[in-house]
């Protein structure tokens, strides 16, 4: 006798705990039609198979750590972010101020005591003066109380053509390196809130910026601030000093799980092992360095990428940014949203459990090609950390992405660069689902 089971979406049919392992039968059918199901033979784990002990720790399907086996039509599926829909607009911020310019992109969002704070780069030109005597970039600041729209406060700090009524914090000629006297660019500035209990209150905010290969000299410098608005150089010299191409976001944070600081930054290398701007056929890639005290750092290491089966992947991709950070709902897992760059920018997903080895999802961009227009302009479509939780959307996480950037501006159509909010179901980065036939998932 054949049994018919109507299914419409991701349906959990059976869940059994066998010797600590979880076995799940899955079925899915987008048509909503009744389907004939053939039984799958149960095969219990062997007696010498020891289950993982995860306690109450949240685990994700972003890698193979918890997956024992997938059978039948059961497969993992990478998520795609959904453009947010607000009552009046789905654009969180428009960069229409004179000092912001058409090249307004690198950004950082931090949710702090109910307020979402944003730091981003305003820029008018896509070139650098090698002596850093011309202020091409400036760091801007905005806030949001609801996560839907951002305000640009008049901070009264920075003089822009005779007026301090703007939201600029500093520019490329504000800070000089204490050791060399060279200007330090804002181009790559990226702040974070230091949650290390030992961190002094005067340095609650920290950040990194530096000089890339455009400047002749290179070096990554540390900053600190009591409020995220008034900044000072925290190091006499660069914390990382070498011929690194430090012209992208430098993502730093305090890892409470491992009791260390981490900084992820970009450099150039080719598949022959050569690195730097002179390496033939170079591609953009990511390095990481760690520290226990924020001042003494390990030798930077290239990230190591892995395929679906766990084997190392040596094929290089242009990764313009990294956006790596511990996932706060499962802080033992690092999530990154690097921007794959092939003329257009496509944010991808990668995950790590040690900060060095990353499971990289190259199936498709996490912002779908069907997202709103103006995402394919050069270097648009960057997705920025962090994931924020909004009171009116308790089951979702929000992230922000750039669009409509341009090298020369203003745009001929009178438009400006924008920031759009995207959402994802909480913890829904990778799901396991089945097709028309039954599938089976067994955890380790």
N, C-alpha and C positions, 0 to 999 in steps of 0.2 A: 504494500500500500504506500503511495506517495503522499507526503505531507506538504501542504502549501502554507507558506508563511508570508504574509504581506509585510514588506519593509519599505520605508521611504528614505530614511537618512541613516546615519551611523548608529546601528542598533547593537547593543550588547545582548547576545542570546544566552550565553552560559558563562559563568565565572566560577572556577573551582580552585581551591588551594590544595596543592598536592606536595607534601613534604616541604612546605615553605615556598614552593614555586607557584606562580599564578598562571593558570591556563584560561584563555579567553577565546570563545568562538565569536566571530564577527560576521555580519552580513550587511550588505549595502546595495541599494538599487535606486538610482535617481529617477527611474521611470515611475515608481510607485505601483508597478504591476505585481501580481502574485507570481511567485517563482517557485519552481520545484527545487527542493534542497536534497542533495545526496549526503548521507552522514559521513563525517570524517572520523576515522578510527582514532580513539584516544590512545596515546602512548605516554604513560606516566614517566616522570624523570626517574633515572636509575637511583638505587638506594645510596650509592656513594656520591651522588651529586649534592653538593652543599650550596644552599641558597645564599644569596647576598643578604647581609644584615644591614638594612637601611634605617631601621627604627622608624621614627616619624619624619625622616628627611624626605623632602619632595624631590622626585626624580623626573627627568624629562626624556623624551625619545630623540634628543638631538644627536645622540651618538649610540654606540653599541653596548654601552656599559651595562644596562639592565636587560637587554634583549637576549634571550636564549635562542629562540628560533621563531621564524615566521613561515607558515605553511599555507597551502592553498592559495587563495587570492589575497591574503593579508599582505599589505605593503605600507611602508611609511610614506607619508605625504608632507612635503614642505608647505608651510602656510604662505598666504599672500595677504599683504596688508590691505585694509579697506579705507578709502578716503572718508574722513569724518564728515558728517552732515550736521550743521548747526542750524539754528532758526533763521539766521540772516545770511551767513556766509560760511564757507568751509575753508577760508583762508585765515590763518591765525595772525599773520603779520605781513604788511607790505612795506618794502624798503624804498620809500618815496622821498626821504629827506635828502637835501643836497649833499650832506657829508657822507651819506651811505654809499652812493654810487651804484653803477650797474653790475659791479663785481662783488656783490655782498653775499658771502657764502659761509666759510667755516664758522661753525656755531657749537655751543654747548648749552644744554638745558639741565637745570637742577631743580628738583622739587624740595623746598626747604620751609618747614613750618607752615604748610598750606599755601605757599606762594611759589610759583614757577618762575625761576630766574633764568634769563638768557643772556649769553655773551656771544657776540658775533663780530665778524670782520667787515668793516666798510672799506671799499677800495674803488679807486677810479681808473686805475691803469693795470694792465697785465704785464708790466715789465718792472724791473728793479734797477734802481741806481746803485751801482756796485759800491759806492762809498757811503751809501745809506744817508745821504744828505737831503734827500727829497722824501717827504712823508707821503708814501704811496698808500699806506694802510692805517687804519685806526680801529681801536677796539670799542665797540658799542655795547650798550646794556639796555635790557627791556625786562618787564615783569608782567605776570598775568596772575589774577586771583582765581580765575575759573578754568584756565587751560585752553579756552576757546579763542580768545583774542588777547593780544599783548599791547601794553602801553609803553611808550618811550619817555621816561621822566626827564625833565630838565634838571640836570645834575649841577650845573654851574661850575664845572671843572675845566673844561677844554675850550680854548678860544678858536672858534671857526669863523674866519673872516670878520673879526671884530665883535663876535657875540658868543656868550657862554650858555645860551639857551639851547642846549642840545643834550644828547644822551651818550656823548663820547667820554671814555675814561682816559685813554692816552693814545699816542700814535708812534710811528716808527722812529721818532727823534726824541722821545721822552726819556728812555733809559739807555744808559751806556754800560757796557761790561766793565766791571771794576778792575779786571786784570789787564784788558787790552785798550779800553777806552773806545771801542767800536760800538756803534749803535746796535741795539737788539730789536729785531723786527717784531711787529704784532701779528704778522701773517699767520703764524702757527700757534698763537696763544690759546691755551686750553686750560681752564680752571677746574678745580674740584673741591668739595668740602672734605677736610681731613677728619675722619671719624676715629683716628687713633686716640685712645684715652690719654696718652702721654703728650699729645700735641698741645703747645701753649695756645691760649685763647687769642693772642695777637696774631697767630698764624692758622686760624681756623680754616681759612681759604688758602689754597696753594694752587700753583699753576706752573706751566712750562712754556717757554718760547725760545726761539733761537735764530741762528743765522744759517741759511741753507747755502747751496753751492752758487746761488745767484750773487752772494755777497763777497765771494772770494775766500773768506774765512768761515769756518763752521763751528758750532758749539750750541749745546742745549742748556739753557739757564733756568734756574728755579726762582719762582716768585712766591710772595706770601702777602696776606691781607687779613685784616680783622673783620671786614664787612663785605668783601667781594667787590668793593668799589674803589677804595684807596689802596694802591698796590706799591710794593717795593721789591727790589732784587733781594733774594734770600741767600745767594751764594756769591762768594768772591770771584769764582771762576765758573766755567761750564761744568755741569755734572756729567755730561757726555761730550767728549772732545775728540773729534777725528774728522776725516773727510766725508761726513755724512750729509746726505741731501735732505736737510731738515726743513723742507718747504711744504709740509702738510700738517694735519692736526697731530699733536703730541698728547695722547690719551693717558692720563695718570690717575691713580687712586690708591687708597689704603685698603689692603685686603685683610679684613678682620679674621677670616678663617685661617690664613697662613701667617698672620702677623708680619706683613711686609708691605712696602710700597712697590708699585710697578709703573713703568712708563713704556708705552708702545709708540714707536715712531717709524717714519718711512726712510728707506734708503733705496739704492738702485743696485741690481745685480743681474748677471746673466746665467744661463744654465751651465756655463763652463766654470763657474765659481769665481769669476772676476766681479768686482763691485765698483761703484762710483760712476760719475757722469761720463768717464772715458771708456767704460767697459762696452765693447761692441755688442749691439743687440740687447742692451739692458732693458729690464722691466722693473717697475715699481714693486717693492715688497716691504715686509714689516720686520722690525727688530724689537726685542724686548730687553729691558734691564730691570733688576730688582734691588731693593735697599731695605735695611732694617731701621735706619735712622734718617732717611731722606737726604743725606749728604754724601754717603759712601755707597757707590753703586757697582753692581757686578758688570763684568764685560758683556756688552750687548750680544745677543744671540739671535740668529734668524729663526723665525717661526718654522715649525715642522708640520707639514700638512699630511692628512691621511684620507684614504679613499673609503668607500663603503665597507670594504672587507678588512679595514684596519691597516692595510699596507701603506707605507709612506708614498706620497705623491710628489714627484720631483718636477712635474710640469709647472712652470711659472705662469702666473697671470698678472696683468697690470692691476695692482691693488692700490688705489689712490689714497684712501684713508683706511683706518682700522676700526674705530669705534668699539674697542674692547672694554668690557667692564664686567664685574661679577653681577649675575642676575640676582636681584635683591630678594626674590621669593625662593631662590635656591642658590645661596651665595657661594657654595662650593663649585658651582659651574660658571665659567666665564662665557659670555656671549659676545660675539663681535659682528658688526655689520659693515664689512669692508666694501668700498666702492670699486667694483670691477670697471676698468676704464678701457673702452675700445672706441674712442671718439665720443660716444655717449656714456653716461654713467649709470651703472646698474648695481644697486646695493644688494649684497648677498648675505648669507648667514654662515657663521662658523662657531664652533663650541669647543671648549677645552676644560680639562679637569686639573691641569697643573700649570696653565699659563704659557706653556711652550708648545705642546703638541695640540693641534687643532683639527677637529673633524670638520671638513669644509663641504658645504652644500652648494653645488654649482648647477643644480637642476634648473632653476629659473630665478630671476630677481625677486626679492621679497616685495618690492613695489611693482605691480604688474604693468605690462605695456599698455593695458587698457585704462590706466589711471588718467586723470585730467591732463589736458594738453600742456605744452610748454615744458615738458619734462625731458625732452631730447635735445635741448639746446646745450652747447658745449659746457660741460662740468655742472650742469643742473642735475637735480635728482639725488643729491647727497642726503642720506638718512642719518640723523644725529641722535646720539645717546643723550638723555636717558629715557627710560620708559616711565611715564607718570600715570598715577591713578587719580581719576577725577570723581568727585562725589556723585555727579549725576550719571556716571557710567561705571557702576561698581564692578561689573564683570569684564571690563575691558582695560587694556593698557594703551596709552597714547604715545606716539612718537611724532617727531616733526622732520620735514624734509624740504629742501630748497627747490625752487623752480624758476624758470624764466630768467636765468642769468645771461649776461652778455658781456663780451669783451669791450665793445665800443658802445657808448651810451650818450644820451638816453635812447631807448629803443624807438625805432621809427614809428611804431604804432602808438607811442605814448605810454606804453605799459612799463611796469617796474618789476624787479625781482620780488618774489613772494616766498612765504613759508606756509606750507599746507600741513595740517594735522592728519595723521593716519592712525587707525586703531587695529588692535588684534585681540582676540579672546585671551584672557589670562592663561598663561602657560601653554598656549596653543601653537607654539612654533613648529612643531612636527607632530602629526597625529598618525595613528595606525588605523587603517580602515580596509575594508574588503570590497570586492567587486560583486558581480552577480552571483558568483559561487561563494560558498562558505570559506572563511579563512581562519587560521589558528595562530594565536600569539602565546608563547610561553616565556616567562621571565626567567632570569638566571637564579 
